[in-house]
Amino acid sequence: MRYLWAIIWGFLLSNMMFYVLASMQGGHFEFGPASLFGVILAVAAMVVGEGLISDTAEQ
């Protein structure tokens, strides 16, 4: 379930960020690159959460 939430939040936050930055620059919002970045962001968050950060209770 946490993977699903990571994908959802990564998707939403990256699309919001791309929309705001495009609006500030006077450009237009592109859904495809923003969604791709969201998936990459979610995968990176999962890798960091599962592999790189260790739980102190497990040691």
PyMOL commands that place a pseudoatom at each C-alpha (Angstrom):
pseudoatom trace, name=CA, resn=MET, resi=1, chain=A, elem=C, hetatm=0, pos=[0.000, 0.000, 0.000]
pseudoatom trace, name=CA, resn=ARG, resi=2, chain=A, elem=C, hetatm=0, pos=[2.864, 2.366, 0.723]
pseudoatom trace, name=CA, resn=TYR, resi=3, chain=A, elem=C, hetatm=0, pos=[4.114, 1.929, -2.844]
pseudoatom trace, name=CA, resn=LEU, resi=4, chain=A, elem=C, hetatm=0, pos=[0.731, 2.983, -4.185]
pseudoatom trace, name=CA, resn=TRP, resi=5, chain=A, elem=C, hetatm=0, pos=[0.746, 6.106, -2.014]
pseudoatom trace, name=CA, resn=ALA, resi=6, chain=A, elem=C, hetatm=0, pos=[4.309, 6.908, -3.081]
pseudoatom trace, name=CA, resn=ILE, resi=7, chain=A, elem=C, hetatm=0, pos=[3.248, 6.749, -6.730]
pseudoatom trace, name=CA, resn=ILE, resi=8, chain=A, elem=C, hetatm=0, pos=[0.120, 8.841, -6.128]
pseudoatom trace, name=CA, resn=TRP, resi=9, chain=A, elem=C, hetatm=0, pos=[1.941, 11.553, -4.155]
pseudoatom trace, name=CA, resn=GLY, resi=10, chain=A, elem=C, hetatm=0, pos=[4.887, 11.613, -6.544]
pseudoatom trace, name=CA, resn=PHE, resi=11, chain=A, elem=C, hetatm=0, pos=[2.497, 11.980, -9.472]
pseudoatom trace, name=CA, resn=LEU, resi=12, chain=A, elem=C, hetatm=0, pos=[0.429, 14.742, -7.838]
pseudoatom trace, name=CA, resn=LEU, resi=13, chain=A, elem=C, hetatm=0, pos=[3.338, 16.752, -6.461]
pseudoatom trace, name=CA, resn=SER, resi=14, chain=A, elem=C, hetatm=0, pos=[5.363, 16.641, -9.645]
pseudoatom trace, name=CA, resn=ASN, resi=15, chain=A, elem=C, hetatm=0, pos=[2.387, 17.698, -11.783]
pseudoatom trace, name=CA, resn=MET, resi=16, chain=A, elem=C, hetatm=0, pos=[1.665, 20.553, -9.368]
pseudoatom trace, name=CA, resn=MET, resi=17, chain=A, elem=C, hetatm=0, pos=[5.301, 21.644, -9.454]
pseudoatom trace, name=CA, resn=PHE, resi=18, chain=A, elem=C, hetatm=0, pos=[5.455, 21.546, -13.265]
pseudoatom trace, name=CA, resn=TYR, resi=19, chain=A, elem=C, hetatm=0, pos=[2.166, 23.487, -13.517]
pseudoatom trace, name=CA, resn=VAL, resi=20, chain=A, elem=C, hetatm=0, pos=[3.285, 26.225, -11.127]
pseudoatom trace, name=CA, resn=LEU, resi=21, chain=A, elem=C, hetatm=0, pos=[6.701, 26.601, -12.760]
pseudoatom trace, name=CA, resn=ALA, resi=22, chain=A, elem=C, hetatm=0, pos=[5.177, 26.732, -16.252]
pseudoatom trace, name=CA, resn=SER, resi=23, chain=A, elem=C, hetatm=0, pos=[2.681, 29.362, -15.100]
pseudoatom trace, name=CA, resn=MET, resi=24, chain=A, elem=C, hetatm=0, pos=[5.390, 31.475, -13.510]
pseudoatom trace, name=CA, resn=GLN, resi=25, chain=A, elem=C, hetatm=0, pos=[7.445, 31.367, -16.720]
pseudoatom trace, name=CA, resn=GLY, resi=26, chain=A, elem=C, hetatm=0, pos=[4.472, 32.117, -18.952]
pseudoatom trace, name=CA, resn=GLY, resi=27, chain=A, elem=C, hetatm=0, pos=[4.707, 28.757, -20.704]
pseudoatom trace, name=CA, resn=HIS, resi=28, chain=A, elem=C, hetatm=0, pos=[2.221, 25.957, -21.088]
pseudoatom trace, name=CA, resn=PHE, resi=29, chain=A, elem=C, hetatm=0, pos=[1.782, 22.854, -18.944]
pseudoatom trace, name=CA, resn=GLU, resi=30, chain=A, elem=C, hetatm=0, pos=[2.798, 19.511, -20.457]
pseudoatom trace, name=CA, resn=PHE, resi=31, chain=A, elem=C, hetatm=0, pos=[1.237, 16.482, -18.796]
pseudoatom trace, name=CA, resn=GLY, resi=32, chain=A, elem=C, hetatm=0, pos=[3.575, 13.816, -20.215]
pseudoatom trace, name=CA, resn=PRO, resi=33, chain=A, elem=C, hetatm=0, pos=[6.956, 15.008, -18.916]
pseudoatom trace, name=CA, resn=ALA, resi=34, chain=A, elem=C, hetatm=0, pos=[5.430, 15.957, -15.570]
pseudoatom trace, name=CA, resn=SER, resi=35, chain=A, elem=C, hetatm=0, pos=[3.927, 12.486, -15.162]
pseudoatom trace, name=CA, resn=LEU, resi=36, chain=A, elem=C, hetatm=0, pos=[7.180, 10.796, -16.170]
pseudoatom trace, name=CA, resn=PHE, resi=37, chain=A, elem=C, hetatm=0, pos=[9.038, 12.861, -13.591]
pseudoatom trace, name=CA, resn=GLY, resi=38, chain=A, elem=C, hetatm=0, pos=[6.414, 11.853, -11.013]
pseudoatom trace, name=CA, resn=VAL, resi=39, chain=A, elem=C, hetatm=0, pos=[7.037, 8.169, -11.649]
pseudoatom trace, name=CA, resn=ILE, resi=40, chain=A, elem=C, hetatm=0, pos=[10.801, 8.699, -11.420]
pseudoatom trace, name=CA, resn=LEU, resi=41, chain=A, elem=C, hetatm=0, pos=[10.327, 10.646, -8.188]
pseudoatom trace, name=CA, resn=ALA, resi=42, chain=A, elem=C, hetatm=0, pos=[8.171, 7.870, -6.707]
pseudoatom trace, name=CA, resn=VAL, resi=43, chain=A, elem=C, hetatm=0, pos=[10.689, 5.171, -7.624]
pseudoatom trace, name=CA, resn=ALA, resi=44, chain=A, elem=C, hetatm=0, pos=[13.518, 7.221, -6.130]
pseudoatom trace, name=CA, resn=ALA, resi=45, chain=A, elem=C, hetatm=0, pos=[11.523, 7.688, -2.911]
pseudoatom trace, name=CA, resn=MET, resi=46, chain=A, elem=C, hetatm=0, pos=[10.902, 3.937, -2.713]
pseudoatom trace, name=CA, resn=VAL, resi=47, chain=A, elem=C, hetatm=0, pos=[14.590, 3.131, -3.258]
pseudoatom trace, name=CA, resn=VAL, resi=48, chain=A, elem=C, hetatm=0, pos=[15.665, 5.613, -0.598]
pseudoatom trace, name=CA, resn=GLY, resi=49, chain=A, elem=C, hetatm=0, pos=[12.982, 4.462, 1.837]
pseudoatom trace, name=CA, resn=GLU, resi=50, chain=A, elem=C, hetatm=0, pos=[13.634, 0.748, 1.445]
pseudoatom trace, name=CA, resn=GLY, resi=51, chain=A, elem=C, hetatm=0, pos=[17.346, 0.556, 0.794]
pseudoatom trace, name=CA, resn=LEU, resi=52, chain=A, elem=C, hetatm=0, pos=[19.307, 3.548, 1.927]
pseudoatom trace, name=CA, resn=ILE, resi=53, chain=A, elem=C, hetatm=0, pos=[17.565, 4.534, 5.153]
pseudoatom trace, name=CA, resn=SER, resi=54, chain=A, elem=C, hetatm=0, pos=[17.903, 1.915, 7.882]
pseudoatom trace, name=CA, resn=ASP, resi=55, chain=A, elem=C, hetatm=0, pos=[15.529, 1.597, 10.773]
pseudoatom trace, name=CA, resn=THR, resi=56, chain=A, elem=C, hetatm=0, pos=[17.289, 1.986, 14.129]
pseudoatom trace, name=CA, resn=ALA, resi=57, chain=A, elem=C, hetatm=0, pos=[15.001, -0.616, 15.715]
pseudoatom trace, name=CA, resn=GLU, resi=58, chain=A, elem=C, hetatm=0, pos=[16.299, -3.298, 13.334]
pseudoatom trace, name=CA, resn=GLN, resi=59, chain=A, elem=C, hetatm=0, pos=[19.940, -2.876, 14.391]
for i in range(1, 59): cmd.bond("trace and resi %d" % i, "trace and resi %d" % (i + 1))
show_as sticks, trace
zoom trace
